[in-house]
Amino acid sequence: MGKPPAVRKIRDADARDLKFRALAADIRRGIQAGTWSVGAKLPTEAQLADETGLSLTTVRRAFDDLVQEGLVVRRQGAGSFVAARQQPPKRTRLTVGVLLPDTQLYYPRVLQGIEETLSAQDVGLQLATYNYQPEREDASIRFLIDSGVDGLILVPTLTGIADPQSRVRDLMALNVPVVLLERSLMDLGPGDRTEHVCSDHQGGAYDAVQHLHGLGHQRVALLTRTQTPTEPAIVAGYERAAADLGLTPLMIRAVKGDWEAGAAEHMLAQLRGTGATAALVFGDREATLVEAAARRAGLTIPGDLALVSYDDELADLAEVPLTAVAPAKHRMGRMAAEVLLRRLVEGDDCPIHQVRLRPRLVVRESCGARRRVAHNEKE
């Protein structure tokens, strides 16, 4: 009998590798290459022992491995045969993978919107987070892909990296449809072909400045924490509003670590040095810290300083409840899920969705608008 190509004599076998595994790998490659088709009878154990120079026990262990894998079937008294390929059971239920930086503060409402939309369509959800550690992102995405998801909703890191465009190209080249959430290549304009659902943070900041200006403030500052994905859009919206309203830009910026180290007093001192009577503060926590620092300095909110915070996560819990720019988090999650489901159903026939939701302004006590309304009503 001639030697089939896939059953070559094992020469110079790596001493660290068990010989039966090397033989099993040889036979496996032959089956996968079509040397033996489904149902074909394989050489007997005795024939293989003779051809390879291996012991009968070693050959039998190789066959045992292949039987366990489902590649080979033994038939009593007839020999060993190539088994019919097992077709994996077809999944009828879709699953969507979701990657978030974390599940605290900003993203719980987003996730709730995603979950509600998927659940209503009987679609499963697989969640992964990377705790704002970019080096963990790829492993988290691989976990989602390996779990068999049909599509992905991703909140990746696009700031502070060398080549955001290249990163996005890699993400869009994954083997399942991808919808970005709260991330896009804003600077590319029409060159951005990502499918995304984002807050219009420029519009949110613009509306906040316009609101404060409408209350009579001619010197409106921006206090912001730097090195965050949202900050560039907020700065751009603030600068555009200042230009349109004829205001002098007054920006005071500090990294998140400085805020946590007690920067509020220093920021307030800088703010007072500019002569500003109102400020948009990026972050409810930061705005609450500024409010407390103002109280310690003997200033009143909104009498001496009107404040608007950005995010509306904790704004209503401040001592003087904060007027806040409120991104539509729940709606954003719902729409991201809807866009992805439409893509999964329609494929390439579906147009690219690029959705921007303008945040609304929730008016409370810190900006002075309510006090002005009450005063006007008295008059």
Secondary structure, DSSP 4 states (H G I P E B T S, - for coil): -PPPTTS----S--TTS-HHHHHHHHHHHHHHHTSS-TTPBPPPHHHHHHHH---HHHHHHHHHHHHHHTSEEEETTTEEEEPPPPPPPPP-S-EEEEEES-SSTTHHHHHHHHHHHHHHTT-EEEEEE-TT-GGGHHHHHHHHHHTT-SEEEE----SSSS-HHHHHHHHHTSSS-EEEES---GGGGGG----EEEE-HHHHHHHHHHHHHHTT-S-EEEEEEESSSSHHHHHHHHHHHHHHHTPPPEEEEEEHHHHHTT-HHHHHHHHHHHT-SEEEEESHHHHHHHHHHHHHTT--TTTT-EEEEES-SSGGGSSSPPEEEE--HHHHHHHHHHHHHHHHHHGGGSPPPEEEEPPEEE--STTSHHHHHHHHHH-
